[in-house]
Amino acid sequence: MDTIANLKEQVMAQTPLLLFDAALANGQTERWSTHQVTFNGQAYSARVLKHNLFEIQTASEQGIDAVPKLALTLANADSHFSQMEAAVGFKGAKLKATFLFFDLVGGGPATESLVLFQGIFNPPESITEEIFRISATNRMNMQRVLLPPVRI
């Protein structure tokens, strides 16, 4: 298995893939990607239509170079996410985004994986018959920290 740094420099690389793991408040875990794949024994549904993960904010107000907010547009034609939002809700759920190169023909990873984002879901921004748009705030975002720790 090659490294991400080596594979990205090649003329012909495998498919770059983002895997999203969502841990809901009731303990249920949802897994999504742009392609239907199996990684580490876990099946990822092909639900991701759009994301903004590669829009890194440099010289942010928080003093770190990272993705402050991740927005996902998910396929909702079968009302899967609408039903989950009504039953459990996404607000406060944990999200982890992992990057790797994947061999779609062979059906396995071509490189090791790298976690690019970990955050907490906000309430859904848009729910329609076709899409489910939701965002997550980076867990390292200083706006979530209450200062001073004791209210005066």
N, CA and C atoms as an extended XYZ file, in Angstrom:
456
Properties=species:S:1:pos:R:3:atomname:S:1:resname:S:1:resid:I:1 pbc="F F F"
N         0.851       -1.174        0.000 N   MET     1
C         0.000        0.000        0.000 CA  MET     1
C         0.895        1.234        0.000 C   MET     1
N         0.628        2.144       -0.911 N   ASP     2
C         1.419        3.353       -1.070 CA  ASP     2
C         0.924        4.440       -0.108 C   ASP     2
N         1.702        5.510        0.026 N   THR     3
C         1.285        6.633        0.871 CA  THR     3
C         0.530        7.652        0.024 C   THR     3
N        -0.244        8.502        0.671 N   ILE     4
C        -0.992        9.546       -0.024 CA  ILE     4
C        -0.028       10.494       -0.723 C   ILE     4
N         1.052       10.868       -0.053 N   ALA     5
C         2.017       11.807       -0.623 CA  ALA     5
C         2.654       11.249       -1.895 C   ALA     5
N         2.965        9.969       -1.925 N   ASN     6
C         3.568        9.365       -3.111 CA  ASN     6
C         2.556        9.218       -4.243 C   ASN     6
N         1.365        8.774       -3.925 N   LEU     7
C         0.372        8.513       -4.964 CA  LEU     7
C        -0.135        9.791       -5.630 C   LEU     7
N        -0.236       10.870       -4.892 N   LYS     8
C        -0.759       12.117       -5.473 CA  LYS     8
C         0.191       12.733       -6.489 C   LYS     8
N         1.470       12.351       -6.463 N   GLU     9
C         2.446       12.877       -7.403 CA  GLU     9
C         2.505       12.094       -8.702 C   GLU     9
N         1.839       10.950       -8.768 N   GLN    10
C         1.883       10.132       -9.966 CA  GLN    10
C         1.001       10.717      -11.066 C   GLN    10
N         1.349       10.396      -12.315 N   VAL    11
C         0.578       10.880      -13.453 CA  VAL    11
C        -0.815       10.260      -13.459 C   VAL    11
N        -0.896        8.965      -13.200 N   MET    12
C        -2.176        8.263      -13.144 CA  MET    12
C        -2.372        7.742      -11.726 C   MET    12
N        -3.237        8.382      -10.985 N   ALA    13
C        -3.493        7.974       -9.599 CA  ALA    13
C        -4.851        7.269       -9.510 C   ALA    13
N        -5.098        6.662       -8.389 N   GLN    14
C        -6.399        6.043       -8.125 CA  GLN    14
C        -7.414        7.143       -7.800 C   GLN    14
N        -8.621        6.749       -7.512 N   THR    15
C        -9.703        7.692       -7.241 CA  THR    15
C        -9.553        8.308       -5.849 C   THR    15
N        -9.463        9.655       -5.759 N   PRO    16
C        -9.455       10.279       -4.428 CA  PRO    16
C       -10.866       10.195       -3.848 C   PRO    16
N       -10.959        9.796       -2.594 N   LEU    17
C       -12.256        9.521       -2.001 CA  LEU    17
C       -12.348       10.117       -0.606 C   LEU    17
N       -13.500       10.706       -0.298 N   LEU    18
C       -13.797       11.180        1.048 CA  LEU    18
C       -14.861       10.281        1.655 C   LEU    18
N       -14.595        9.822        2.863 N   LEU    19
C       -15.533        8.988        3.596 CA  LEU    19
C       -16.028        9.778        4.806 C   LEU    19
N       -17.334        9.802        4.998 N   PHE    20
C       -17.928       10.557        6.099 CA  PHE    20
C       -18.589        9.585        7.066 C   PHE    20
N       -18.204        9.665        8.349 N   ASP    21
C       -18.793        8.862        9.411 CA  ASP    21
C       -19.558        9.792       10.343 C   ASP    21
N       -20.857        9.552       10.498 N   ALA    22
C       -21.692       10.368       11.381 CA  ALA    22
C       -22.183        9.509       12.535 C   ALA    22
N       -21.838        9.905       13.759 N   ALA    23
C       -22.288        9.213       14.969 CA  ALA    23
C       -23.438       10.013       15.572 C   ALA    23
N       -24.643        9.488       15.466 N   LEU    24
C       -25.835       10.192       15.941 CA  LEU    24
C       -25.993       10.047       17.447 C   LEU    24
N       -26.886       10.850       17.996 N   ALA    25
C       -27.080       10.891       19.447 CA  ALA    25
C       -27.593        9.569       20.018 C   ALA    25
N       -28.329        8.788       19.222 N   ASN    26
C       -28.871        7.521       19.726 CA  ASN    26
C       -27.884        6.360       19.588 C   ASN    26
N       -26.654        6.646       19.165 N   GLY    27
C       -25.636        5.611       19.020 CA  GLY    27
C       -25.545        5.020       17.624 C   GLY    27
N       -26.482        5.364       16.760 N   GLN    28
C       -26.474        4.881       15.381 CA  GLN    28
C       -25.359        5.574       14.594 C   GLN    28
N       -24.707        4.833       13.688 N   THR    29
C       -23.653        5.404       12.856 CA  THR    29
C       -24.066        5.327       11.399 C   THR    29
N       -23.974        6.458       10.722 N   GLU    30
C       -24.252        6.544        9.284 CA  GLU    30
C       -22.925        6.749        8.573 C   GLU    30
N       -22.753        6.116        7.418 N   ARG    31
C       -21.514        6.241        6.646 CA  ARG    31
C       -21.861        6.600        5.207 C   ARG    31
N       -21.225        7.682        4.687 N   TRP    32
C       -21.522        8.161        3.346 CA  TRP    32
C       -20.237        8.438        2.586 C   TRP    32
N       -20.370        8.444        1.273 N   SER    33
C       -19.276        8.800        0.381 CA  SER    33
C       -19.882        9.199       -0.958 C   SER    33
N       -19.019        9.556       -1.917 N   THR    34
C       -19.500        9.857       -3.262 CA  THR    34
C       -19.677        8.585       -4.072 C   THR    34
N       -19.040        7.499       -3.647 N   HIS    35
C       -19.122        6.201       -4.311 CA  HIS    35
C       -19.530        5.135       -3.288 C   HIS    35
N       -20.189        4.092       -3.762 N   GLN    36
C       -20.538        2.958       -2.902 CA  GLN    36
C       -19.279        2.114       -2.712 C   GLN    36
N       -18.680        2.151       -1.513 N   VAL    37
C       -17.437        1.419       -1.248 CA  VAL    37
C       -17.515        0.739        0.124 C   VAL    37
N       -16.596       -0.195        0.332 N   THR    38
C       -16.420       -0.819        1.637 CA  THR    38
C       -14.995       -0.579        2.068 C   THR    38
N       -14.828       -0.008        3.270 N   PHE    39
C       -13.511        0.318        3.798 CA  PHE    39
C       -13.454       -0.125        5.251 C   PHE    39
N       -12.427       -0.885        5.607 N   ASN    40
C       -12.269       -1.430        6.971 CA  ASN    40
C       -13.502       -2.202        7.429 C   ASN    40
N       -14.113       -2.923        6.497 N   GLY    41
C       -15.276       -3.729        6.840 CA  GLY    41
C       -16.577       -2.958        6.982 C   GLY    41
N       -16.569       -1.668        6.715 N   GLN    42
C       -17.759       -0.831        6.832 CA  GLN    42
C       -18.225       -0.395        5.444 C   GLN    42
N       -19.523       -0.486        5.184 N   ALA    43
C       -20.094       -0.079        3.902 CA  ALA    43
C       -20.447        1.405        3.940 C   ALA    43
N       -20.049        2.119        2.906 N   TYR    44
C       -20.338        3.548        2.764 CA  TYR    44
C       -21.322        3.737        1.613 C   TYR    44
N       -22.443        4.377        1.885 N   SER    45
C       -23.474        4.620        0.878 CA  SER    45
C       -23.057        5.771       -0.026 C   SER    45
N       -23.435        5.684       -1.286 N   ALA    46
C       -23.144        6.746       -2.256 CA  ALA    46
C       -24.212        7.825       -2.124 C   ALA    46
N       -24.078        8.679       -1.128 N   ARG    47
C       -25.082        9.710       -0.832 CA  ARG    47
C       -24.565       11.141       -0.997 C   ARG    47
N       -23.247       11.342       -1.004 N   VAL    48
C       -22.684       12.700       -1.019 CA  VAL    48
C       -22.730       13.255       -2.439 C   VAL    48
N       -23.468       14.355       -2.603 N   LEU    49
C       -23.560       15.024       -3.897 CA  LEU    49
C       -22.570       16.180       -3.996 C   LEU    49
N       -22.320       16.841       -2.852 N   LYS    50
C       -21.475       18.033       -2.860 CA  LYS    50
C       -20.913       18.256       -1.458 C   LYS    50
N       -19.703       18.808       -1.391 N   HIS    51
C       -19.093       19.162       -0.105 CA  HIS    51
C       -18.139       20.329       -0.320 C   HIS    51
N       -17.715       20.962        0.755 N   ASN    52
C       -16.769       22.076        0.666 CA  ASN    52
C       -15.505       21.801        1.482 C   ASN    52
N       -15.127       20.559        1.608 N   LEU    53
C       -14.031       20.185        2.504 CA  LEU    53
C       -12.692       20.774        2.100 C   LEU    53
N       -12.482       21.044        0.823 N   PHE    54
C       -11.174       21.523        0.387 CA  PHE    54
C       -11.076       23.043        0.390 C   PHE    54
N       -12.068       23.717        0.927 N   GLU    55
C       -12.018       25.174        1.061 CA  GLU    55
C       -11.425       25.516        2.420 C   GLU    55
N       -10.105       25.459        2.506 N   ILE    56
C        -9.413       25.709        3.773 CA  ILE    56
C        -9.285       27.205        3.993 C   ILE    56
N        -9.596       27.653        5.185 N   GLN    57
C        -9.495       29.054        5.553 CA  GLN    57
C        -8.110       29.300        6.117 C   GLN    57
N        -7.291       30.046        5.386 N   THR    58
C        -5.949       30.336        5.882 CA  THR    58
C        -5.981       31.602        6.721 C   THR    58
N        -5.114       31.650        7.698 N   ALA    59
C        -5.020       32.786        8.610 CA  ALA    59
C        -6.389       33.122        9.193 C   ALA    59
N        -7.044       32.136        9.728 N   SER    60
C        -8.377       32.326       10.276 CA  SER    60
C        -8.322       33.169       11.548 C   SER    60
N        -9.473       33.626       11.966 N   GLU    61
C        -9.565       34.438       13.173 CA  GLU    61
C        -9.164       33.654       14.412 C   GLU    61
N        -9.323       32.315       14.350 N   GLN    62
C        -8.974       31.487       15.483 CA  GLN    62
C        -7.471       31.209       15.548 C   GLN    62
N        -6.711       31.612       14.518 N   GLY    63
C        -5.268       31.428       14.534 CA  GLY    63
C        -4.800       30.078       14.038 C   GLY    63
N        -5.699       29.289       13.436 N   ILE    64
C        -5.314       27.989       12.893 CA  ILE    64
C        -5.756       27.916       11.440 C   ILE    64
N        -5.029       27.152       10.654 N   ASP    65
C        -5.391       26.941        9.262 CA  ASP    65
C        -6.146       25.626        9.173 C   ASP    65
N        -7.449       25.712        9.059 N   ALA    66
C        -8.269       24.508        9.045 CA  ALA    66
C        -9.602       24.818        8.385 C   ALA    66
N       -10.392       23.795        8.225 N   VAL    67
C       -11.745       23.964        7.707 CA  VAL    67
C       -12.638       24.319        8.893 C   VAL    67
N       -13.138       25.571        8.978 N   PRO    68
C       -13.949       25.949       10.130 CA  PRO    68
C       -15.350       25.343       10.109 C   PRO    68
N       -15.872       25.101        8.884 N   LYS    69
C       -17.227       24.584        8.763 CA  LYS    69
C       -17.299       23.721        7.504 C   LYS    69
N       -17.866       22.560        7.636 N   LEU    70
C       -18.024       21.639        6.515 CA  LEU    70
C       -19.496       21.577        6.152 C   LEU    70
N       -19.808       21.803        4.885 N   ALA    71
C       -21.186       21.729        4.402 CA  ALA    71
C       -21.317       20.531        3.478 C   ALA    71
N       -22.338       19.726        3.702 N   LEU    72
C       -22.604       18.532        2.899 CA  LEU    72
C       -23.976       18.637        2.262 C   LEU    72
N       -24.059       18.243        0.994 N   THR    73
C       -25.341       18.079        0.319 CA  THR    73
C       -25.480       16.598        0.033 C   THR    73
N       -26.507       15.991        0.617 N   LEU    74
C       -26.709       14.547        0.538 CA  LEU    74
C       -27.953       14.218       -0.290 C   LEU    74
N       -27.923       13.096       -0.998 N   ALA    75
C       -29.064       12.644       -1.796 CA  ALA    75
C       -30.177       12.181       -0.864 C   ALA    75
N       -31.387       12.730       -1.084 N   ASN    76
C       -32.509       12.438       -0.187 CA  ASN    76
C       -33.760       12.029       -0.974 C   ASN    76
N       -33.585       11.433       -2.154 N   ALA    77
C       -34.731       11.082       -2.997 CA  ALA    77
C       -35.652       10.072       -2.320 C   ALA    77
N       -35.090        9.206       -1.474 N   ASP    78
C       -35.909        8.214       -0.776 CA  ASP    78
C       -36.342        8.677        0.619 C   ASP    78
N       -36.112        9.940        0.954 N   SER    79
C       -36.469       10.549        2.251 CA  SER    79
C       -35.766        9.886        3.429 C   SER    79
N       -34.639        9.252        3.188 N   HIS    80
C       -33.877        8.594        4.250 CA  HIS    80
C       -33.468        9.596        5.333 C   HIS    80
N       -32.906       10.719        4.919 N   PHE    81
C       -32.428       11.709        5.889 CA  PHE    81
C       -33.569       12.489        6.533 C   PHE    81
N       -34.645       12.690        5.804 N   SER    82
C       -35.819       13.354        6.386 CA  SER    82
C       -36.374       12.532        7.540 C   SER    82
N       -36.439       11.219        7.343 N   GLN    83
C       -36.945       10.336        8.393 CA  GLN    83
C       -35.990       10.296        9.581 C   GLN    83
N       -34.686       10.290        9.315 N   MET    84
C       -33.712       10.291       10.414 CA  MET    84
C       -33.788       11.591       11.209 C   MET    84
N       -33.960       12.707       10.510 N   GLU    85
C       -34.058       13.994       11.200 CA  GLU    85
C       -35.301       14.030       12.088 C   GLU    85
N       -36.406       13.480       11.609 N   ALA    86
C       -37.634       13.463       12.400 CA  ALA    86
C       -37.523       12.522       13.600 C   ALA    86
N       -36.859       11.384       13.426 N   ALA    87
C       -36.776       10.385       14.498 CA  ALA    87
C       -35.680       10.691       15.511 C   ALA    87
N       -34.486       11.018       15.046 N   VAL    88
C       -33.331       11.188       15.938 CA  VAL    88
C       -32.841       12.623       15.956 C   VAL    88
N       -32.648       13.188       14.778 N   GLY    89
C       -32.104       14.536       14.655 CA  GLY    89
C       -30.594       14.506       14.486 C   GLY    89
N       -30.090       15.428       13.701 N   PHE    90
C       -28.654       15.491       13.431 CA  PHE    90
C       -27.921       16.489       14.329 C   PHE    90
N       -28.636       17.455       14.892 N   LYS    91
C       -27.978       18.475       15.703 CA  LYS    91
C       -27.217       17.831       16.862 C   LYS    91
N       -25.928       18.162       16.961 N   GLY    92
C       -25.090       17.646       18.033 CA  GLY    92
C       -24.405       16.329       17.711 C   GLY    92
N       -24.742       15.716       16.575 N   ALA    93
C       -24.089       14.460       16.182 CA  ALA    93
C       -22.648       14.747       15.770 C   ALA    93
N       -21.794       13.735       15.868 N   LYS    94
C       -20.377       13.895       15.537 CA  LYS    94
C       -20.111       13.449       14.109 C   LYS    94
N       -19.238       14.190       13.428 N   LEU    95
C       -18.880       13.885       12.049 CA  LEU    95
C       -17.375       13.741       11.922 C   LEU    95
N       -16.946       12.726       11.182 N   LYS    96
C       -15.535       12.543       10.875 CA  LYS    96
C       -15.408       12.357        9.377 C   LYS    96
N       -14.515       13.147        8.740 N   ALA    97
C       -14.262       13.043        7.305 CA  ALA    97
C       -12.855       12.496        7.096 C   ALA    97
N       -12.754       11.424        6.328 N   THR    98
C       -11.493       10.743        6.085 CA  THR    98
C       -11.186       10.759        4.593 C   THR    98
N        -9.915       10.998        4.250 N   PHE    99
C        -9.479       11.013        2.854 CA  PHE    99
C        -8.565        9.829        2.583 C   PHE    99
N        -8.703        9.246        1.393 N   LEU   100
C        -7.798        8.203        0.931 CA  LEU   100
C        -7.955        8.059       -0.571 C   LEU   100
N        -6.976        7.426       -1.201 N   PHE   101
C        -7.104        7.040       -2.601 CA  PHE   101
C        -7.641        5.617       -2.601 C   PHE   101
N        -8.619        5.373       -3.475 N   PHE   102
C        -9.316        4.085       -3.479 CA  PHE   102
C        -9.255        3.470       -4.870 C   PHE   102
N        -8.989        2.190       -4.932 N   ASP   103
C        -8.986        1.433       -6.181 CA  ASP   103
C       -10.400        0.897       -6.397 C   ASP   103
N       -11.187        1.602       -7.218 N   LEU   104
C       -12.583        1.211       -7.422 CA  LEU   104
C       -12.707       -0.097       -8.187 C   LEU   104
N       -11.757       -0.386       -9.081 N   VAL   105
C       -11.805       -1.636       -9.845 CA  VAL   105
C       -11.495       -2.820       -8.932 C   VAL   105
N       -10.440       -2.695       -8.131 N   GLY   106
C       -10.056       -3.758       -7.205 CA  GLY   106
C       -10.918       -3.828       -5.963 C   GLY   106
N       -11.611       -2.730       -5.659 N   GLY   107
C       -12.508       -2.709       -4.503 CA  GLY   107
C       -11.817       -2.551       -3.168 C   GLY   107
N       -10.637       -1.934       -3.149 N   GLY   108
C        -9.924       -1.751       -1.889 CA  GLY   108
C        -9.143       -0.456       -1.862 C   GLY   108
N        -8.667       -0.058       -0.689 N   PRO   109
C        -7.895        1.183       -0.580 CA  PRO   109
C        -6.539        1.064       -1.279 C   PRO   109
N        -6.118        2.167       -1.897 N   ALA   110
C        -4.816        2.204       -2.551 CA  ALA   110
C        -3.768        2.870       -1.655 C   ALA   110
N        -4.216        3.613       -0.644 N   THR   111
C        -3.313        4.288        0.298 CA  THR   111
C        -3.864        4.144        1.708 C   THR   111
N        -3.086        4.623        2.662 N   GLU   112
C        -3.590        4.716        4.032 CA  GLU   112
C        -4.617        5.846        4.078 C   GLU   112
N        -5.380        5.916        5.139 N   SER   113
C        -6.393        6.963        5.279 CA  SER   113
C        -5.864        8.093        6.158 C   SER   113
N        -6.464        9.276        5.983 N   LEU   114
C        -6.066       10.466        6.721 CA  LEU   114
C        -7.328       11.222        7.138 C   LEU   114
N        -7.505       11.449        8.437 N   VAL   115
C        -8.669       12.198        8.929 CA  VAL   115
C        -8.426       13.681        8.677 C   VAL   115
N        -9.335       14.304        7.901 N   LEU   116
C        -9.200       15.715        7.553 CA  LEU   116
C       -10.066       16.637        8.399 C   LEU   116
N       -11.155       16.108        8.942 N   PHE   117
C       -12.109       16.962        9.656 CA  PHE   117
C       -12.832       16.147       10.718 C   PHE   117
N       -13.007       16.750       11.879 N   GLN   118
C       -13.869       16.201       12.916 CA  GLN   118
C       -14.682       17.352       13.473 C   GLN   118
N       -15.982       17.156       13.545 N   GLY   119
C       -16.815       18.255       13.997 CA  GLY   119
C       -18.154       17.800       14.532 C   GLY   119
N       -18.992       18.803       14.821 N   ILE   120
C       -20.320       18.606       15.398 CA  ILE   120
C       -21.348       19.169       14.419 C   ILE   120
N       -22.386       18.370       14.141 N   PHE   121
C       -23.428       18.802       13.218 CA  PHE   121
C       -24.269       19.938       13.795 C   PHE   121
N       -24.662       20.846       12.910 N   ASN   122
C       -25.654       21.875       13.186 CA  ASN   122
C       -27.008       21.319       12.723 C   ASN   122
N       -28.107       22.012       13.014 N   PRO   123
C       -29.389       21.562       12.460 CA  PRO   123
C       -29.352       21.628       10.929 C   PRO   123
N       -30.164       20.844       10.233 N   PRO   124
C       -30.168       20.877        8.767 CA  PRO   124
C       -30.501       22.264        8.235 C   PRO   124
N       -29.844       22.624        7.134 N   GLU   125
C       -30.074       23.929        6.519 CA  GLU   125
C       -31.192       23.880        5.489 C   GLU   125
N       -31.315       22.733        4.809 N   SER   126
C       -32.338       22.588        3.771 CA  SER   126
C       -32.715       21.118        3.620 C   SER   126
N       -34.028       20.860        3.610 N   ILE   127
C       -34.527       19.506        3.388 CA  ILE   127
C       -35.562       19.591        2.271 C   ILE   127
N       -35.273       18.939        1.145 N   THR   128
C       -36.222       18.899        0.037 CA  THR   128
C       -36.431       17.440       -0.366 C   THR   128
N       -37.200       17.249       -1.436 N   GLU   129
C       -37.449       15.893       -1.919 CA  GLU   129
C       -36.210       15.287       -2.560 C   GLU   129
N       -35.267       16.143       -3.006 N   GLU   130
C       -34.072       15.646       -3.673 CA  GLU   130
C       -32.830       15.666       -2.803 C   GLU   130
N       -32.678       16.718       -1.985 N   ILE   131
C       -31.422       16.900       -1.237 CA  ILE   131
C       -31.662       17.141        0.247 C   ILE   131
N       -30.609       16.914        0.997 N   PHE   132
C       -30.571       17.194        2.433 CA  PHE   132
C       -29.261       17.923        2.673 C   PHE   132
N       -29.326       19.211        2.977 N   ARG   133
C       -28.123       20.012        3.176 CA  ARG   133
C       -27.912       20.250        4.665 C   ARG   133
N       -26.713       19.903        5.113 N   ILE   134
C       -26.375       20.016        6.533 CA  ILE   134
C       -24.936       20.482        6.663 C   ILE   134
N       -24.617       21.112        7.774 N   SER   135
C       -23.252       21.578        7.998 CA  SER   135
C       -22.774       21.109        9.369 C   SER   135
N       -21.465       21.115        9.517 N   ALA   136
C       -20.844       20.741       10.786 CA  ALA   136
C       -19.759       21.763       11.095 C   ALA   136
N       -19.614       22.096       12.362 N   THR   137
C       -18.601       23.039       12.819 CA  THR   137
C       -17.412       22.256       13.347 C   THR   137
N       -16.219       22.703       13.010 N   ASN   138
C       -14.993       22.045       13.454 CA  ASN   138
C       -14.984       21.977       14.977 C   ASN   138
N       -14.599       20.831       15.511 N   ARG   139
C       -14.599       20.665       16.975 CA  ARG   139
C       -13.535       21.519       17.654 C   ARG   139
N       -12.571       22.013       16.883 N   MET   140
C       -11.525       22.877       17.436 CA  MET   140
C       -11.895       24.350       17.363 C   MET   140
N       -13.094       24.663       16.890 N   ASN   141
C       -13.545       26.039       16.747 CA  ASN   141
C       -13.662       26.688       18.125 C   ASN   141
N       -12.989       27.784       18.308 N   MET   142
C       -12.979       28.461       19.616 CA  MET   142
C       -14.295       29.167       19.934 C   MET   142
N       -15.194       29.295       18.961 N   GLN   143
C       -16.483       29.923       19.228 CA  GLN   143
C       -17.350       29.043       20.123 C   GLN   143
N       -17.022       27.776       20.222 N   ARG   144
C       -17.790       26.859       21.060 CA  ARG   144
C       -17.347       26.901       22.514 C   ARG   144
N       -16.227       27.540       22.811 N   VAL   145
C       -15.673       27.556       24.161 CA  VAL   145
C       -16.257       28.732       24.930 C   VAL   145
N       -16.773       28.452       26.106 N   LEU   146
C       -17.318       29.513       26.954 CA  LEU   146
C       -16.193       30.071       27.815 C   LEU   146
N       -15.939       31.348       27.660 N   LEU   147
C       -14.936       32.021       28.495 CA  LEU   147
C       -15.597       33.203       29.181 C   LEU   147
N       -15.415       33.395       30.412 N   PRO   148
C       -14.716       32.568       31.378 CA  PRO   148
C       -15.497       31.283       31.639 C   PRO   148
N       -14.821       30.246       32.166 N   PRO   149
C       -15.509       28.968       32.381 CA  PRO   149
C       -16.639       29.043       33.395 C   PRO   149
N       -16.601       30.028       34.260 N   VAL   150
C       -17.657       30.236       35.259 CA  VAL   150
C       -18.331       31.556       34.943 C   VAL   150
N       -19.652       31.519       34.835 N   ARG   151
C       -20.392       32.746       34.513 CA  ARG   151
C       -20.324       33.727       35.680 C   ARG   151
N       -20.179       34.977       35.337 N   ILE   152
C       -20.083       36.034       36.363 CA  ILE   152
C       -21.407       36.730       36.492 C   ILE   152
